[in-house]
Amino acid sequence: MRHVFRIAWLASLAATVWLSLQPQPEFPVEFWNADKVYHLLGYVWLGLLGILSFTTSAAKRRALLFTLAFGVAMEFLQGFVPGRMPSFWDGVANAAGVGLAWSARRFSK
């Protein structure tokens, strides 16, 4: 079953790269700071899939750290995409999502 989660995690990472590096994204629902909610939920998803992809605590921790670094990298790379710019607060939302995934892992034991 872990391999299914790992494939889903890798596919979700690839989809996140594609979505993050598109010029001027359109969100399905618009409200104040909607993008922060999308970032938070997306990185909770990535974090949980990363946790479910591995069996050892060390591997799960590395998956979460990778997901956190991935979120920072995506924000940085958006600075090179026309119509996009990196956002500190988007990065905070990314990190909060990974943190929530970590918390879910900690409290599910």
ABEGO torsion letter per residue (X at the ends): XAAAAAAAAAAAAAAAAAAAABBGBBBABBBBGAAAAAAAAAAAAAAAAAAAABABAAAAAAAAAAAAAAAAAAAAAAAABBGBBBBAAAAAAAAAAAAAAAAAAAAAX
